[in-house]
Amino acid sequence: KRRQEEDFRYLNDKIDTQVNQLRQEMGQLRQEMAQLSQKIDTQIAQLNQKIDSQIAQLNQKIDSQIAQLNQKIDSQIAQLNQRIDTVIQLLIDLKK
């Protein structure tokens, strides 16, 4: 009976030791997971900033190209209007 009690205490101590080790490991894992989560959140924020910056740059380039195209169109329209005015003036002169 005494031997059984000693064996029981020994097993109980072993189990307590194992449980305590598991608790410590779980605590470390929680801490590592929290750090990893924070690192991922930081990386996501940095990527979002990069994306926003690139979108802004693309929008600037697009706006610049649109402005250039509008200027080109306006210039061509002005040239066409001049030609039309010239043709109209020639027709008026021919009628006289």
Biopython code that builds the backbone (N, CA, C, O; Angstrom):
import numpy as np
from Bio.PDB.StructureBuilder import StructureBuilder

atoms = [
    (1, "LYS", "N", (0.835, -1.188, 0.000)),
    (1, "LYS", "CA", (0.000, 0.000, 0.000)),
    (1, "LYS", "C", (0.880, 1.252, 0.000)),
    (1, "LYS", "O", (0.608, 2.215, -0.717)),
    (2, "ARG", "N", (1.900, 1.224, 0.786)),
    (2, "ARG", "CA", (2.814, 2.356, 0.854)),
    (2, "ARG", "C", (3.488, 2.576, -0.504)),
    (2, "ARG", "O", (3.694, 3.711, -0.934)),
    (3, "ARG", "N", (3.820, 1.490, -1.152)),
    (3, "ARG", "CA", (4.444, 1.550, -2.484)),
    (3, "ARG", "C", (3.480, 2.187, -3.486)),
    (3, "ARG", "O", (3.895, 2.976, -4.335)),
    (4, "GLN", "N", (2.218, 1.849, -3.388)),
    (4, "GLN", "CA", (1.206, 2.410, -4.282)),
    (4, "GLN", "C", (1.063, 3.911, -4.057)),
    (4, "GLN", "O", (0.920, 4.681, -5.007)),
    (5, "GLU", "N", (1.103, 4.319, -2.791)),
    (5, "GLU", "CA", (0.997, 5.740, -2.480)),
    (5, "GLU", "C", (2.193, 6.500, -3.044)),
    (5, "GLU", "O", (2.047, 7.595, -3.585)),
    (6, "GLU", "N", (3.373, 5.906, -2.910)),
    (6, "GLU", "CA", (4.573, 6.541, -3.452)),
    (6, "GLU", "C", (4.490, 6.631, -4.978)),
    (6, "GLU", "O", (4.841, 7.651, -5.572)),
    (7, "ASP", "N", (4.026, 5.559, -5.593)),
    (7, "ASP", "CA", (3.866, 5.561, -7.051)),
    (7, "ASP", "C", (2.843, 6.618, -7.479)),
    (7, "ASP", "O", (3.035, 7.328, -8.466)),
    (8, "PHE", "N", (1.767, 6.701, -6.722)),
    (8, "PHE", "CA", (0.722, 7.676, -7.028)),
    (8, "PHE", "C", (1.270, 9.098, -6.919)),
    (8, "PHE", "O", (1.027, 9.928, -7.795)),
    (9, "ARG", "N", (2.012, 9.380, -5.843)),
    (9, "ARG", "CA", (2.603, 10.704, -5.661)),
    (9, "ARG", "C", (3.593, 11.010, -6.786)),
    (9, "ARG", "O", (3.628, 12.117, -7.321)),
    (10, "TYR", "N", (4.382, 10.016, -7.123)),
    (10, "TYR", "CA", (5.363, 10.183, -8.193)),
    (10, "TYR", "C", (4.653, 10.533, -9.519)),
    (10, "TYR", "O", (5.045, 11.470, -10.214)),
    (11, "LEU", "N", (3.624, 9.777, -9.844)),
    (11, "LEU", "CA", (2.858, 10.029, -11.069)),
    (11, "LEU", "C", (2.160, 11.385, -11.010)),
    (11, "LEU", "O", (2.122, 12.119, -11.998)),
    (12, "ASN", "N", (1.614, 11.705, -9.856)),
    (12, "ASN", "CA", (0.944, 12.989, -9.676)),
    (12, "ASN", "C", (1.932, 14.142, -9.878)),
    (12, "ASN", "O", (1.617, 15.131, -10.539)),
    (13, "ASP", "N", (3.131, 14.002, -9.299)),
    (13, "ASP", "CA", (4.166, 15.025, -9.473)),
    (13, "ASP", "C", (4.570, 15.149, -10.944)),
    (13, "ASP", "O", (4.747, 16.253, -11.460)),
    (14, "LYS", "N", (4.711, 14.011, -11.603)),
    (14, "LYS", "CA", (5.069, 14.003, -13.027)),
    (14, "LYS", "C", (3.998, 14.712, -13.855)),
    (14, "LYS", "O", (4.305, 15.513, -14.737)),
    (15, "ILE", "N", (2.753, 14.407, -13.559)),
    (15, "ILE", "CA", (1.641, 15.027, -14.283)),
    (15, "ILE", "C", (1.631, 16.530, -14.027)),
    (15, "ILE", "O", (1.458, 17.318, -14.958)),
    (16, "ASP", "N", (1.816, 16.934, -12.763)),
    (16, "ASP", "CA", (1.863, 18.362, -12.438)),
    (16, "ASP", "C", (2.995, 19.054, -13.196)),
    (16, "ASP", "O", (2.817, 20.152, -13.723)),
    (17, "THR", "N", (4.142, 18.414, -13.247)),
    (17, "THR", "CA", (5.291, 18.973, -13.965)),
    (17, "THR", "C", (4.969, 19.131, -15.450)),
    (17, "THR", "O", (5.244, 20.167, -16.055)),
    (18, "GLN", "N", (4.383, 18.085, -16.019)),
    (18, "GLN", "CA", (4.013, 18.130, -17.440)),
    (18, "GLN", "C", (2.985, 19.234, -17.710)),
    (18, "GLN", "O", (3.104, 19.974, -18.686)),
    (19, "VAL", "N", (1.985, 19.338, -16.845)),
    (19, "VAL", "CA", (0.947, 20.357, -17.007)),
    (19, "VAL", "C", (1.563, 21.750, -16.915)),
    (19, "VAL", "O", (1.225, 22.632, -17.705)),
    (20, "ASN", "N", (2.461, 21.950, -15.958)),
    (20, "ASN", "CA", (3.116, 23.253, -15.809)),
    (20, "ASN", "C", (3.964, 23.591, -17.035)),
    (20, "ASN", "O", (3.978, 24.732, -17.495)),
    (21, "GLN", "N", (4.669, 22.589, -17.558)),
    (21, "GLN", "CA", (5.461, 22.813, -18.767)),
    (21, "GLN", "C", (4.557, 23.178, -19.952)),
    (21, "GLN", "O", (4.867, 24.072, -20.740)),
    (22, "LEU", "N", (3.447, 22.472, -20.052)),
    (22, "LEU", "CA", (2.498, 22.773, -21.131)),
    (22, "LEU", "C", (1.923, 24.178, -20.992)),
    (22, "LEU", "O", (1.734, 24.879, -21.986)),
    (23, "ARG", "N", (1.644, 24.588, -19.751)),
    (23, "ARG", "CA", (1.139, 25.945, -19.522)),
    (23, "ARG", "C", (2.169, 26.986, -19.956)),
    (23, "ARG", "O", (1.831, 27.984, -20.593)),
    (24, "GLN", "N", (3.432, 26.735, -19.600)),
    (24, "GLN", "CA", (4.495, 27.658, -19.996)),
    (24, "GLN", "C", (4.614, 27.724, -21.521)),
    (24, "GLN", "O", (4.734, 28.801, -22.105)),
    (25, "GLU", "N", (4.577, 26.556, -22.144)),
    (25, "GLU", "CA", (4.669, 26.512, -23.604)),
    (25, "GLU", "C", (3.487, 27.230, -24.249)),
    (25, "GLU", "O", (3.653, 27.937, -25.242)),
    (26, "MET", "N", (2.309, 27.051, -23.690)),
    (26, "MET", "CA", (1.121, 27.730, -24.216)),
    (26, "MET", "C", (1.266, 29.243, -24.071)),
    (26, "MET", "O", (0.910, 29.997, -24.977)),
    (27, "GLY", "N", (1.790, 29.681, -22.930)),
    (27, "GLY", "CA", (2.023, 31.110, -22.720)),
    (27, "GLY", "C", (3.007, 31.662, -23.742)),
    (27, "GLY", "O", (2.801, 32.744, -24.291)),
    (28, "GLN", "N", (4.077, 30.915, -23.995)),
    (28, "GLN", "CA", (5.058, 31.339, -24.991)),
    (28, "GLN", "C", (4.433, 31.373, -26.390)),
    (28, "GLN", "O", (4.672, 32.298, -27.167)),
    (29, "LEU", "N", (3.637, 30.358, -26.690)),
    (29, "LEU", "CA", (2.971, 30.315, -27.996)),
    (29, "LEU", "C", (2.012, 31.488, -28.168)),
    (29, "LEU", "O", (1.937, 32.087, -29.241)),
    (30, "ARG", "N", (1.279, 31.813, -27.101)),
    (30, "ARG", "CA", (0.367, 32.961, -27.167)),
    (30, "ARG", "C", (1.143, 34.246, -27.442)),
    (30, "ARG", "O", (0.739, 35.073, -28.260)),
    (31, "GLN", "N", (2.262, 34.392, -26.743)),
    (31, "GLN", "CA", (3.085, 35.587, -26.922)),
    (31, "GLN", "C", (3.640, 35.645, -28.352)),
    (31, "GLN", "O", (3.625, 36.700, -28.986)),
    (32, "GLU", "N", (4.124, 34.515, -28.846)),
    (32, "GLU", "CA", (4.647, 34.464, -30.211)),
    (32, "GLU", "C", (3.547, 34.762, -31.232)),
    (32, "GLU", "O", (3.779, 35.458, -32.221)),
    (33, "MET", "N", (2.363, 34.235, -30.986)),
    (33, "MET", "CA", (1.239, 34.480, -31.895)),
    (33, "MET", "C", (0.855, 35.958, -31.884)),
    (33, "MET", "O", (0.552, 36.530, -32.931)),
    (34, "ALA", "N", (0.867, 36.570, -30.713)),
    (34, "ALA", "CA", (0.539, 37.996, -30.615)),
    (34, "ALA", "C", (1.582, 38.827, -31.367)),
    (34, "ALA", "O", (1.233, 39.772, -32.075)),
    (35, "GLN", "N", (2.859, 38.473, -31.212)),
    (35, "GLN", "CA", (3.918, 39.187, -31.920)),
    (35, "GLN", "C", (3.788, 39.001, -33.428)),
    (35, "GLN", "O", (3.941, 39.948, -34.198)),
    (36, "LEU", "N", (3.505, 37.775, -33.834)),
    (36, "LEU", "CA", (3.337, 37.483, -35.256)),
    (36, "LEU", "C", (2.142, 38.238, -35.824)),
    (36, "LEU", "O", (2.204, 38.774, -36.931)),
    (37, "SER", "N", (1.069, 38.274, -35.070)),
    (37, "SER", "CA", (-0.125, 39.000, -35.505)),
    (37, "SER", "C", (0.179, 40.486, -35.666)),
    (37, "SER", "O", (-0.250, 41.113, -36.635)),
    (38, "GLN", "N", (0.911, 41.035, -34.724)),
    (38, "GLN", "CA", (1.282, 42.450, -34.793)),
    (38, "GLN", "C", (2.188, 42.701, -36.002)),
    (38, "GLN", "O", (2.037, 43.703, -36.700)),
    (39, "LYS", "N", (3.119, 41.792, -36.240)),
    (39, "LYS", "CA", (4.025, 41.922, -37.385)),
    (39, "LYS", "C", (3.238, 41.879, -38.698)),
    (39, "LYS", "O", (3.500, 42.663, -39.609)),
    (40, "ILE", "N", (2.288, 40.971, -38.786)),
    (40, "ILE", "CA", (1.454, 40.857, -39.987)),
    (40, "ILE", "C", (0.626, 42.126, -40.176)),
    (40, "ILE", "O", (0.513, 42.635, -41.291)),
    (41, "ASP", "N", (0.051, 42.635, -39.092)),
    (41, "ASP", "CA", (-0.731, 43.875, -39.176)),
    (41, "ASP", "C", (0.130, 45.034, -39.676)),
    (41, "ASP", "O", (-0.318, 45.846, -40.486)),
    (42, "THR", "N", (1.365, 45.103, -39.189)),
    (42, "THR", "CA", (2.292, 46.153, -39.621)),
    (42, "THR", "C", (2.605, 46.011, -41.106)),
    (42, "THR", "O", (2.616, 46.996, -41.844)),
    (43, "GLN", "N", (2.860, 44.768, -41.540)),
    (43, "GLN", "CA", (3.167, 44.537, -42.950)),
    (43, "GLN", "C", (1.973, 44.876, -43.839)),
    (43, "GLN", "O", (2.144, 45.435, -44.922)),
    (44, "ILE", "N", (0.782, 44.546, -43.390)),
    (44, "ILE", "CA", (-0.428, 44.875, -44.158)),
    (44, "ILE", "C", (-0.571, 46.392, -44.269)),
    (44, "ILE", "O", (-0.894, 46.909, -45.339)),
    (45, "ALA", "N", (-0.334, 47.100, -43.175)),
    (45, "ALA", "CA", (-0.432, 48.565, -43.193)),
    (45, "ALA", "C", (0.599, 49.155, -44.158)),
    (45, "ALA", "O", (0.294, 50.087, -44.903)),
    (46, "GLN", "N", (1.820, 48.609, -44.142)),
    (46, "GLN", "CA", (2.859, 49.096, -45.049)),
    (46, "GLN", "C", (2.483, 48.824, -46.506)),
    (46, "GLN", "O", (2.676, 49.679, -47.371)),
    (47, "LEU", "N", (1.951, 47.641, -46.770)),
    (47, "LEU", "CA", (1.521, 47.314, -48.131)),
    (47, "LEU", "C", (0.394, 48.234, -48.584)),
    (47, "LEU", "O", (0.379, 48.683, -49.730)),
    (48, "ASN", "N", (-0.542, 48.513, -47.692)),
    (48, "ASN", "CA", (-1.637, 49.424, -48.028)),
    (48, "ASN", "C", (-1.113, 50.819, -48.355)),
    (48, "ASN", "O", (-1.604, 51.472, -49.276)),
    (49, "GLN", "N", (-0.108, 51.275, -47.594)),
    (49, "GLN", "CA", (0.489, 52.585, -47.867)),
    (49, "GLN", "C", (1.169, 52.592, -49.234)),
    (49, "GLN", "O", (1.049, 53.551, -49.996)),
    (50, "LYS", "N", (1.888, 51.502, -49.532)),
    (50, "LYS", "CA", (2.549, 51.388, -50.836)),
    (50, "LYS", "C", (1.528, 51.410, -51.965)),
    (50, "LYS", "O", (1.701, 52.110, -52.962)),
    (51, "ILE", "N", (0.472, 50.643, -51.795)),
    (51, "ILE", "CA", (-0.577, 50.573, -52.816)),
    (51, "ILE", "C", (-1.215, 51.945, -53.007)),
    (51, "ILE", "O", (-1.414, 52.386, -54.139)),
    (52, "ASP", "N", (-1.536, 52.622, -51.903)),
    (52, "ASP", "CA", (-2.137, 53.955, -51.989)),
    (52, "ASP", "C", (-1.210, 54.929, -52.715)),
    (52, "ASP", "O", (-1.662, 55.742, -53.521)),
    (53, "SER", "N", (0.082, 54.841, -52.425)),
    (53, "SER", "CA", (1.065, 55.711, -53.072)),
    (53, "SER", "C", (1.131, 55.426, -54.573)),
    (53, "SER", "O", (1.163, 56.350, -55.385)),
    (54, "GLN", "N", (1.150, 54.147, -54.932)),
    (54, "GLN", "CA", (1.214, 53.788, -56.350)),
    (54, "GLN", "C", (-0.061, 54.193, -57.081)),
    (54, "GLN", "O", (-0.005, 54.632, -58.230)),
    (55, "ILE", "N", (-1.193, 54.051, -56.431)),
    (55, "ILE", "CA", (-2.460, 54.481, -57.038)),
    (55, "ILE", "C", (-2.438, 55.992, -57.264)),
    (55, "ILE", "O", (-2.870, 56.469, -58.313)),
    (56, "ALA", "N", (-1.938, 56.737, -56.291)),
    (56, "ALA", "CA", (-1.859, 58.196, -56.428)),
    (56, "ALA", "C", (-0.945, 58.572, -57.597)),
    (56, "ALA", "O", (-1.264, 59.473, -58.373)),
    (57, "GLN", "N", (0.193, 57.879, -57.721)),
    (57, "GLN", "CA", (1.112, 58.153, -58.830)),
    (57, "GLN", "C", (0.456, 57.836, -60.173)),
    (57, "GLN", "O", (0.573, 58.607, -61.125)),
    (58, "LEU", "N", (-0.233, 56.699, -60.242)),
    (58, "LEU", "CA", (-0.926, 56.337, -61.478)),
    (58, "LEU", "C", (-1.997, 57.362, -61.828)),
    (58, "LEU", "O", (-2.145, 57.744, -62.988)),
    (59, "ASN", "N", (-2.741, 57.802, -60.823)),
    (59, "ASN", "CA", (-3.774, 58.814, -61.063)),
    (59, "ASN", "C", (-3.168, 60.112, -61.590)),
    (59, "ASN", "O", (-3.742, 60.757, -62.467)),
    (60, "GLN", "N", (-2.000, 60.497, -61.050)),
    (60, "GLN", "CA", (-1.327, 61.706, -61.532)),
    (60, "GLN", "C", (-0.911, 61.546, -62.994)),
    (60, "GLN", "O", (-1.096, 62.455, -63.803)),
    (61, "LYS", "N", (-0.346, 60.380, -63.323)),
    (61, "LYS", "CA", (0.071, 60.132, -64.705)),
    (61, "LYS", "C", (-1.132, 60.143, -65.645)),
    (61, "LYS", "O", (-1.083, 60.722, -66.730)),
    (62, "ILE", "N", (-2.200, 59.502, -65.217)),
    (62, "ILE", "CA", (-3.416, 59.461, -66.039)),
    (62, "ILE", "C", (-3.968, 60.868, -66.237)),
    (62, "ILE", "O", (-4.326, 61.246, -67.352)),
    (63, "ASP", "N", (-4.037, 61.643, -65.157)),
    (63, "ASP", "CA", (-4.535, 63.021, -65.260)),
    (63, "ASP", "C", (-3.661, 63.846, -66.206)),
    (63, "ASP", "O", (-4.170, 64.639, -66.999)),
    (64, "SER", "N", (-2.346, 63.654, -66.116)),
    (64, "SER", "CA", (-1.422, 64.380, -66.987)),
    (64, "SER", "C", (-1.636, 63.989, -68.448)),
    (64, "SER", "O", (-1.664, 64.850, -69.327)),
    (65, "GLN", "N", (-1.785, 62.701, -68.702)),
    (65, "GLN", "CA", (-2.005, 62.239, -70.076)),
    (65, "GLN", "C", (-3.342, 62.727, -70.617)),
    (65, "GLN", "O", (-3.441, 63.097, -71.787)),
    (66, "ILE", "N", (-4.358, 62.731, -69.783)),
    (66, "ILE", "CA", (-5.670, 63.243, -70.202)),
    (66, "ILE", "C", (-5.561, 64.727, -70.546)),
    (66, "ILE", "O", (-6.124, 65.177, -71.543)),
    (67, "ALA", "N", (-4.840, 65.483, -69.726)),
    (67, "ALA", "CA", (-4.665, 66.916, -69.986)),
    (67, "ALA", "C", (-3.932, 67.127, -71.313)),
    (67, "ALA", "O", (-4.299, 68.008, -72.092)),
    (68, "GLN", "N", (-2.897, 66.320, -71.570)),
    (68, "GLN", "CA", (-2.157, 66.433, -72.833)),
    (68, "GLN", "C", (-3.054, 66.101, -74.022)),
    (68, "GLN", "O", (-3.026, 66.791, -75.041)),
    (69, "LEU", "N", (-3.847, 65.044, -73.883)),
    (69, "LEU", "CA", (-4.765, 64.673, -74.963)),
    (69, "LEU", "C", (-5.802, 65.766, -75.198)),
    (69, "LEU", "O", (-6.129, 66.080, -76.343)),
    (70, "ASN", "N", (-6.318, 66.341, -74.123)),
    (70, "ASN", "CA", (-7.286, 67.434, -74.260)),
    (70, "ASN", "C", (-6.672, 68.631, -74.984)),
    (70, "ASN", "O", (-7.322, 69.256, -75.822)),
    (71, "GLN", "N", (-5.413, 68.948, -74.657)),
    (71, "GLN", "CA", (-4.732, 70.055, -75.335)),
    (71, "GLN", "C", (-4.568, 69.748, -76.826)),
    (71, "GLN", "O", (-4.785, 70.609, -77.679)),
    (72, "LYS", "N", (-4.184, 68.516, -77.119)),
    (72, "LYS", "CA", (-4.008, 68.106, -78.513)),
    (72, "LYS", "C", (-5.334, 68.190, -79.272)),
    (72, "LYS", "O", (-5.384, 68.681, -80.400)),
    (73, "ILE", "N", (-6.396, 67.710, -78.646)),
    (73, "ILE", "CA", (-7.728, 67.768, -79.264)),
    (73, "ILE", "C", (-8.144, 69.219, -79.487)),
    (73, "ILE", "O", (-8.636, 69.569, -80.559)),
    (74, "ASP", "N", (-7.948, 70.061, -78.474)),
    (74, "ASP", "CA", (-8.302, 71.482, -78.603)),
    (74, "ASP", "C", (-7.516, 72.139, -79.739)),
    (74, "ASP", "O", (-8.059, 72.938, -80.502)),
    (75, "SER", "N", (-6.233, 71.793, -79.840)),
    (75, "SER", "CA", (-5.395, 72.348, -80.907)),
    (75, "SER", "C", (-5.890, 71.897, -82.278)),
    (75, "SER", "O", (-5.965, 72.700, -83.208)),
    (76, "GLN", "N", (-6.225, 70.627, -82.403)),
    (76, "GLN", "CA", (-6.719, 70.108, -83.683)),
    (76, "GLN", "C", (-8.074, 70.719, -84.041)),
    (76, "GLN", "O", (-8.336, 71.011, -85.207)),
    (77, "ILE", "N", (-8.922, 70.909, -83.051)),
    (77, "ILE", "CA", (-10.222, 71.550, -83.295)),
    (77, "ILE", "C", (-10.007, 72.986, -83.766)),
    (77, "ILE", "O", (-10.686, 73.451, -84.682)),
    (78, "ALA", "N", (-9.064, 73.683, -83.141)),
    (78, "ALA", "CA", (-8.771, 75.069, -83.545)),
    (78, "ALA", "C", (-8.270, 75.101, -84.989)),
    (78, "ALA", "O", (-8.661, 75.972, -85.766)),
    (79, "GLN", "N", (-7.400, 74.145, -85.348)),
    (79, "GLN", "CA", (-6.898, 74.078, -86.724)),
    (79, "GLN", "C", (-8.035, 73.801, -87.708)),
    (79, "GLN", "O", (-8.110, 74.412, -88.773)),
    (80, "LEU", "N", (-8.919, 72.869, -87.337)),
    (80, "LEU", "CA", (-10.063, 72.561, -88.202)),
    (80, "LEU", "C", (-10.971, 73.776, -88.360)),
    (80, "LEU", "O", (-11.452, 74.058, -89.458)),
    (81, "ASN", "N", (-11.203, 74.488, -87.273)),
    (81, "ASN", "CA", (-12.034, 75.695, -87.337)),
    (81, "ASN", "C", (-11.409, 76.740, -88.257)),
    (81, "ASN", "O", (-12.111, 77.429, -88.997)),
    (82, "GLN", "N", (-10.075, 76.852, -88.203)),
    (82, "GLN", "CA", (-9.383, 77.796, -89.088)),
    (82, "GLN", "C", (-9.567, 77.385, -90.545)),
    (82, "GLN", "O", (-9.836, 78.227, -91.401)),
    (83, "ARG", "N", (-9.423, 76.106, -90.824)),
    (83, "ARG", "CA", (-9.601, 75.605, -92.195)),
    (83, "ARG", "C", (-11.035, 75.836, -92.672)),
    (83, "ARG", "O", (-11.268, 76.246, -93.808)),
    (84, "ILE", "N", (-11.987, 75.564, -91.780)),
    (84, "ILE", "CA", (-13.398, 75.781, -92.132)),
    (84, "ILE", "C", (-13.634, 77.258, -92.434)),
    (84, "ILE", "O", (-14.293, 77.607, -93.413)),
    (85, "ASP", "N", (-13.082, 78.123, -91.575)),
    (85, "ASP", "CA", (-13.233, 79.566, -91.801)),
    (85, "ASP", "C", (-12.605, 79.972, -93.132)),
    (85, "ASP", "O", (-13.154, 80.804, -93.854)),
    (86, "THR", "N", (-11.450, 79.381, -93.454)),
    (86, "THR", "CA", (-10.777, 79.681, -94.718)),
    (86, "THR", "C", (-11.629, 79.236, -95.895)),
    (86, "THR", "O", (-11.787, 79.975, -96.867)),
    (87, "VAL", "N", (-12.182, 78.022, -95.810)),
    (87, "VAL", "CA", (-13.035, 77.500, -96.880)),
    (87, "VAL", "C", (-14.279, 78.371, -97.031)),
    (87, "VAL", "O", (-14.678, 78.689, -98.151)),
    (88, "ILE", "N", (-14.883, 78.753, -95.934)),
    (88, "ILE", "CA", (-16.078, 79.610, -95.979)),
    (88, "ILE", "C", (-15.733, 80.948, -96.631)),
    (88, "ILE", "O", (-16.488, 81.456, -97.460)),
    (89, "GLN", "N", (-14.596, 81.509, -96.252)),
    (89, "GLN", "CA", (-14.182, 82.793, -96.830)),
    (89, "GLN", "C", (-13.933, 82.657, -98.329)),
    (89, "GLN", "O", (-14.283, 83.544, -99.108)),
    (90, "LEU", "N", (-13.318, 81.524, -98.733)),
    (90, "LEU", "CA", (-13.093, 81.286, -100.161)),
    (90, "LEU", "C", (-14.415, 81.189, -100.907)),
    (90, "LEU", "O", (-14.555, 81.739, -102.000)),
    (91, "LEU", "N", (-15.381, 80.497, -100.325)),
    (91, "LEU", "CA", (-16.702, 80.363, -100.950)),
    (91, "LEU", "C", (-17.391, 81.723, -101.068)),
    (91, "LEU", "O", (-18.020, 82.023, -102.082)),
    (92, "ILE", "N", (-17.266, 82.533, -100.029)),
    (92, "ILE", "CA", (-17.861, 83.877, -100.052)),
    (92, "ILE", "C", (-17.202, 84.708, -101.156)),
    (92, "ILE", "O", (-17.871, 85.412, -101.913)),
    (93, "ASP", "N", (-15.870, 84.604, -101.224)),
    (93, "ASP", "CA", (-15.132, 85.365, -102.238)),
    (93, "ASP", "C", (-15.496, 84.902, -103.641)),
    (93, "ASP", "O", (-15.576, 85.718, -104.560)),
    (94, "LEU", "N", (-15.720, 83.594, -103.821)),
    (94, "LEU", "CA", (-16.083, 83.058, -105.133)),
    (94, "LEU", "C", (-17.470, 83.529, -105.561)),
    (94, "LEU", "O", (-17.718, 83.714, -106.752)),
    (95, "LYS", "N", (-18.363, 83.721, -104.617)),
    (95, "LYS", "CA", (-19.729, 84.163, -104.917)),
    (95, "LYS", "C", (-19.746, 85.608, -105.389)),
    (95, "LYS", "O", (-20.638, 86.009, -106.135)),
    (96, "LYS", "N", (-18.784, 86.373, -104.966)),
    (96, "LYS", "CA", (-18.775, 87.804, -105.285)),
    (96, "LYS", "C", (-18.467, 88.063, -106.713)),
    (96, "LYS", "O", (-18.423, 89.219, -107.135)),
]
sb = StructureBuilder()
sb.init_structure("model")
sb.init_model(0)
sb.init_chain("A")
sb.init_seg("    ")
for serial, (resi, resn, name, xyz) in enumerate(atoms, 1):
    if name == "N":
        sb.init_residue(resn, " ", resi, " ")
    sb.init_atom(name, np.array(xyz, "f"), 0.0, 1.0, " ", f" {name:<3s}", serial, name[0])
structure = sb.get_structure()
